Amino acid sequence: MSHPITVRPIENDEDLAAALCRVEQIIGAKRGTPEGAELDVLGTLIVAYENEHYPIEVLGPIDAIRYALDEAGLKDKDLIPFIGPQPRVSDVLAGRRQLSLSMIRRLHEGLGIPLESLIQPTKRSLAQSN
């Protein structure tokens, strides 16, 4: 006998809070159970609502590189294998130089930085644009 799933659309933040509360109650549900199906549906609805109403901004290349360095406990000099000599690393991190395709590939493969972040244009500093 199947149990009907009673899930409502998430139309506002109150609905989101209620859905998140329900997820907390059934988070350990196994696939193939009514609660497992409800958890899958709620997860899909929550992600769709949050993507529409609370999109996460993609980091630009410099911020993404700095974040990856920080997470890995690395220093600027550790970018030399990915970007090239220290002056080039400094130019990239200062926004004076764009990343080349080969740098993007090495940074993505070596440090796991998302391509979506690395392919964005580098924003030049205000001092540079004057």
N, C-alpha and C positions, 0 to 999 in steps of 0.2 A: 504494500500500500504506500503510495507516495504522499508526502506531506507538501502542501502548497507553501511556496515561499512568499512571504508578505514583505516585499521591499518596495519602498516608494522612491520616486525620483528625488534627487538632491537639487533643490531649487534655490536654497539660501544657506547662510552660515548656520542657522539653527538646525536645518536638516542635516548638514554636514556633521555638526556636533553629535546629533542623535545616531547617525550612521557610524561614527567613530566609536561611540559608546557601545553600540551593538557589536562592532568588530572586537572590542576588548572582551566582551562576554563569550564570543565563540571562536577566538583566535586559534585555539588548539583543535578545531574541528577537522576530522579526517575527510579526505576526498571521497566522494561517493555517498556521503551522508547528506541529509537535508541541510544541516548546519554548514557542511562543507560547500554545498552549492550556494547557500546564502552568502557565505564569506567571499566566494568568487565574484558573485554579482555585486556585492557591496564594494569590494576592492576596485572593480571596474568603474563603478559610479563615482567613487571617491576620487580616483585618479583623474577622471574626466572633468569633474567639477574643479579640482585644484589646479589642473593645467589651464583651464579657462579663466579662473578667477584669481589665481595666485601663481602665475608663470614664474619659473626660475630663470633669471637672466643668465645667459651664457657668459662666462668669463672671457675677456679678451686674451690675446696671446701672452702679454707680459704678466698679467695677474694669474693666468693659468700656470705659467712657468714658475712664478714665485710660490704659488700654492704647492705645486709638486715638490719644489725644493724643500719647503718648510715641512711638508708631510714626511719626506724621506730623510730629513735631518741633514740635507746637503747645503753646500755653499755655492756662491756664484761660480767659483773656479771649477766646480764639478760639472759645469755645462760645457766645458771645452771639448769633450768628445762628441757632443751633439751639435754644437754651434760653430766651433772653431777657436782660433786664438783668443786670448783674454780681451784684446781691444774690440774684437767682433762681439764677444759676449756682452761687454759693457755697452756697445752701441745698440745692440738688440734690446737689452734691459732698460736703456734710457729712451727707447722709442726713436732713435736716430736711424735705425736700419730695420727693414722688413725681414721676416724670415724667408729663406729660400725653400723650395720644395724639398730639397735633401735635408735641410735642418728640420723641417716639419716632420718628415718621415722618421728621422732619428729620435726626435723628442717624443713622438707618439710611441714608437716601438720601445725606446729605452726607459722612458719615465711614465708611460701610460697616460700621457696628456691627451684628452679628447681632440680629435681632428677638428671638430666643430669650433673649438676655441682657438686652435692654432691657425686656422685659415682666415680668420678675421683680420682686417687691416689693423696695423699698429697705430694707435692714436699718438700723434706727436705731442710733446709737452707744450704748454702755452709759451714758454720761453723760446722754444724752437720755432714756433709759427710766427713770431713777431719779427 
